[in-house]
């Protein structure tokens, strides 16, 4: 049976986003930066890593949903 992506999207509730955020935060992601060019570059890099972790969690959920 072919699954509709919109069905998966409907599973992404606010509670699910909170759960993912809490999981990522439990890994001790600390974002600190200074207002120097190097500090801002570090901030952007750290923020990108957190964004990637969140995206990977969404892909993991999608993979589980698709194979259920």
C-alpha positions as CSV (number, residue, x, y, z in Angstrom):
1,X,0.0,0.0,0.0
2,X,1.4,3.4,-1.0
3,X,1.5,5.8,1.9
4,X,0.7,9.5,1.6
5,X,3.3,11.9,2.9
6,X,0.6,14.2,4.3
7,X,-0.3,11.3,6.6
8,X,3.2,11.3,8.0
9,X,3.1,15.1,8.4
10,X,-0.1,14.8,10.5
11,X,1.9,12.7,13.0
12,X,4.3,15.6,13.7
13,X,2.4,17.2,16.5
14,X,3.6,19.9,18.8
15,X,4.2,17.2,21.4
16,X,6.4,15.2,19.0
17,X,8.5,18.4,18.2
18,X,8.9,18.9,22.0
19,X,10.0,15.3,22.4
20,X,12.6,15.7,19.6
21,X,13.8,19.0,21.1
22,X,14.1,17.5,24.5
23,X,16.1,14.5,23.1
24,X,18.5,16.9,21.3
25,X,18.8,19.1,24.4
26,X,19.7,16.1,26.5
27,X,22.9,15.6,24.5
28,X,24.3,18.7,26.1
29,X,24.3,21.0,23.1
30,X,25.5,24.3,24.4
31,X,25.5,27.3,22.1
32,X,27.6,30.1,23.4
33,X,29.3,32.8,21.3
34,X,31.0,36.1,21.4
35,X,30.2,38.9,19.1
36,X,33.5,38.6,17.3
37,X,33.5,37.3,13.7
38,X,35.0,34.0,14.9
39,X,32.3,33.8,17.6
40,X,29.5,34.4,15.2
41,X,31.0,31.8,12.8
42,X,31.1,29.3,15.7
43,X,27.5,30.1,16.6
44,X,26.3,29.5,13.0
45,X,28.2,26.2,12.9
46,X,26.8,25.1,16.3
47,X,23.3,26.1,15.2
48,X,23.7,24.1,12.0
49,X,24.7,21.0,13.9
50,X,21.5,21.3,16.1
51,X,19.4,21.8,13.0
52,X,21.0,18.7,11.4
53,X,20.3,16.6,14.5
54,X,16.6,17.7,14.4
55,X,16.4,16.9,10.7
56,X,17.9,13.4,11.3
57,X,15.3,12.7,14.0
58,X,12.5,13.7,11.6
59,X,14.0,11.4,8.9
60,X,14.2,8.6,11.4
61,X,10.6,9.0,12.3
62,X,9.6,9.1,8.6
63,X,11.6,5.9,8.0
64,X,9.9,4.1,10.9
65,X,6.4,5.4,9.7
66,X,7.1,4.3,6.1
67,X,8.1,0.8,7.2
68,X,5.2,0.3,9.6
